[in-house]
Amino acid sequence: MIVSLFPLTQLIETLDHISEVELPHRLVAITSACKDNFVEALTAYRQYQDAVTASQAVKLYHTQLLRLHQKLYNHCGSCNTTDPVALCALEELLERFEFLFKNDIDPKTMLACHHQQKVKAYIARHIDVVCIKLLEKQIPEVYLQEIRCAFESLFEETKLPYLQYYHQDYLIQLMDALLQLANDGRNHKNWHYRFLVLMINFNFNHMGFFNRWKALYAEAPSDMESMLRFPKHFSCIQGFAYDGNRSSLLKLMCEYIHAENNPTLKTASEHSLQYIHSNLNGKELKLWMHLAVKAGLTTSTEKKEVALEFSKLIKTREGTLLSPHSLTKMDKGAEYFTAVRVRKQLNAMLAELHRQFPELDR
């Protein structure tokens, strides 16, 4: 499938090397290539013999299409083109493909810029009304402030978590659910309880929101404990999370209450600070270790020696220590999407470095 994108890739990749006179003709060619490609991609998809290969091809095609869209989007912004036809054609191709192959697309791929703008506008249109009405229902204001901050943070490029493909559905459905709760006109309901159940079911695991919950838990622990007494009764939406790299809100709450009520566990939790608890999954941690060795960040240049230290000290986000063998074993062919996520993390670090030291850009 990705081979079908070759003509479109050539047209977009060479945009920076053409003159202003040639630009209108090139945009027309891009528009035409976008219209032709959908049928070509479908034809290529039908030729795959097994579902695994087809699914992998969809992921690679989608990743390349996102990269081309980003490049064309940036180019149109930098040259202030008043003709959006080519960009609209590429966005239409992307949306048609995503609609047809939604179940095969990696939910952790980046969210295209035009989708980000639509989601951002949708949230901005409703957030003020939602906060006002929920405040009238006696929902603690600190929760509403954290929700605002969490939404704003998602749309800042240098902050984690990054906006990912699944956020497109997650954020709109979360906002719709909050709006429905805010507009509920029934009387004598425990709105605070219903609000927390909604946030748990949508797995709103933003750490600021969780920290506000911990503070309110200290004021009325019995109420919170009774609500979480039967965690299996919650209907958490599969695949939904504010931050897909963090434990669920329900798990964070249950573990906190369990630790607070068990002094032994609380002491063990404090003792566990001897480890570095990363926010990386196993594949990401492994790739970070390999890069650290190559970049000379470790005293030893032997991966086996560094892996031995990593295996004793650094935990994955799930709280596990990887074995030295797991850390040194690398299948580059299967780690492409891990590399994409690590590159985003590195870009965020580089952006923060330039923000703190602007003289680096001189």
Disulfide bonds with the S-S distance in Angstrom:
none
